[in-house]
Amino acid sequence: MKLAGKVALITGSAQGIGQAIALRLAQDGADILIDDRPGNTGAEETRKEIEALGRKAVVLGGDLANTADDRRLIAQGLAGLGKIDILVNNAGVEKHADFWDVTEKDFDFVLDINLRGTFFLTQDFVNHLRETKRPGKIINVSSVHEELPFPHFSTYCASKGALKMLCRDLAIELAPLGITINNIAPGAIQTPINTKLLNSPDLLKALLGNIPLNRLGTGADVAGVASFLASSDSDYITGTTLFVDGGLLWNYSEQ
Ligand code: BGC
């Protein structure tokens, strides 16, 4: 098992892509620190499934939107499983609004979770690795929208574009510490963030028309890439983005 002996912390792992990543890393041998918004019952579900695989799992109680909580997450994880080797910054939210209607409240909601939480959690993780003089792996789940415009989701695009540059920048700064950082950029994946889309046949049909592989992705499609990036198979990869989007990003054709 390629992740045997490793401990991974995955944010937003009570559901969707984060849950799929948690289960896949556990299948590959890692013990798992689960984190999601307080009260999300999916966290317990994830824990039970991981334990059924014979791995250890601990549920952390932190809300990424709250910097004080971010500051406690790594310490909580260390108290739970003793060390952390892999951080998957997966938690993310989006809000639909015309640019001119975006409220400060919604701006803060999206940026606090997608960017600020990721930034400071990563900082604490890096400090843990520095203190223990160990290498590590950071994986950010960004989006095709770190590159591709998504009209009416300006806050989401701003946060994901920032994750693109954070990844490029930290790759250089962290390389001397033996820490790699890469982004996974999912396209349209069947998860709760897409509930509205999944329930609207017209929207879905139009979207599928833009996806060359002509299907939505699954959590497992993303989790396989996360497992690769978490393993030593990816040791020479840092500062890049792997798109998991069925060809959506570069789709263009003329008759
Ligand atoms: C967004 C989805 C969107 C997909 C493709 C994802 O990052 O969360 O809402 O459907 O990108 O545009």
Residues whose N, C-alpha, C, O or C-beta is under 5 A from the ligand:
A	BS01	BGC	S143 V144 P186 G187 A188 I193
